[in-house]
Amino acid sequence: MFKKTVLFVFALLFFVNAAFAAVNINKADKAALEALPGIGASKAAAIIEYRTKNGNFKTKEGLLEVKGIGPKILESIQKDIEI
């Protein structure tokens, strides 16, 4: 019984941590990018297209170079993304 409880707690902590993990904008696929607030299919595709043509983002602010991403969107996803 104790082993099952410990296993459950570890599994729960793993999933909670995964739920709050930041999205790496240099590696994320379209679905992961679309999960960000304010980023739909077209903006996710634009992010992927931009990084394919120009290389990885060096800063989070580099997203401002992507068509359709402005300061308000960047501010809303700032805490949810990483490089």
C-alpha positions as CSV (number, residue, x, y, z in Angstrom):
1,M,0.0,0.0,0.0
2,F,2.8,2.4,0.9
3,K,4.6,1.7,-2.4
4,K,1.4,2.5,-4.4
5,T,0.9,5.8,-2.5
6,V,4.5,6.8,-3.1
7,L,4.3,5.9,-6.7
8,F,1.0,7.9,-7.0
9,V,2.6,11.0,-5.4
10,F,5.6,10.9,-7.7
11,A,3.4,10.4,-10.8
12,L,1.2,13.3,-9.7
13,L,4.2,15.6,-9.1
14,F,5.6,14.6,-12.6
15,F,2.3,15.6,-14.3
16,V,1.9,18.8,-12.4
17,N,5.5,19.8,-13.3
18,A,4.8,18.9,-17.0
19,A,1.7,21.0,-17.0
20,F,3.6,24.1,-15.9
21,A,6.7,23.5,-18.0
22,A,7.5,26.4,-20.3
23,V,7.3,26.0,-24.1
24,N,10.7,26.2,-25.8
25,I,9.9,28.4,-28.8
26,N,13.0,27.0,-30.6
27,K,11.9,23.4,-30.4
28,A,8.1,23.4,-29.9
29,D,5.9,21.9,-32.6
30,K,2.8,23.5,-33.9
31,A,0.5,21.9,-31.3
32,A,2.6,23.1,-28.4
33,L,2.8,26.6,-29.7
34,E,-1.0,26.7,-30.3
35,A,-1.5,25.9,-26.6
36,L,-0.1,29.3,-25.7
37,P,-2.6,32.0,-25.1
38,G,-3.3,34.1,-28.2
39,I,-1.3,31.8,-30.5
40,G,-3.6,30.0,-33.0
41,A,-2.7,27.9,-36.0
42,S,-1.6,30.7,-38.2
43,K,0.7,32.4,-35.6
44,A,2.1,29.0,-34.6
45,A,2.9,28.3,-38.3
46,A,4.4,31.8,-38.6
47,I,6.7,31.1,-35.6
48,I,7.9,27.8,-37.1
49,E,8.4,29.4,-40.6
50,Y,10.3,32.3,-39.1
51,R,12.7,30.1,-37.1
52,T,13.2,27.8,-40.1
53,K,14.2,30.7,-42.3
54,N,16.2,32.7,-39.7
55,G,17.4,30.2,-37.2
56,N,16.6,29.9,-33.5
57,F,15.4,32.8,-31.4
58,K,18.1,34.3,-29.3
59,T,15.7,36.1,-26.9
60,K,12.0,35.9,-26.2
61,E,11.6,39.4,-27.7
62,G,12.7,37.9,-31.0
63,L,9.1,36.8,-31.4
64,L,8.3,40.4,-32.1
65,E,9.9,39.8,-35.5
66,V,7.2,37.3,-36.4
67,K,4.2,38.6,-38.3
68,G,1.2,38.7,-36.1
69,I,3.1,38.7,-32.8
70,G,3.0,42.1,-31.1
71,P,3.9,43.4,-27.6
72,K,0.5,42.4,-26.1
73,I,0.8,38.8,-27.2
74,L,4.5,38.6,-26.1
75,E,3.5,40.0,-22.7
76,S,0.7,37.4,-22.3
77,I,3.0,34.4,-23.1
78,Q,6.2,35.7,-21.5
79,K,5.9,33.5,-18.5
80,D,4.9,30.4,-20.6
81,I,7.9,30.4,-23.0
82,E,11.6,29.8,-22.8
83,I,14.5,29.8,-25.2
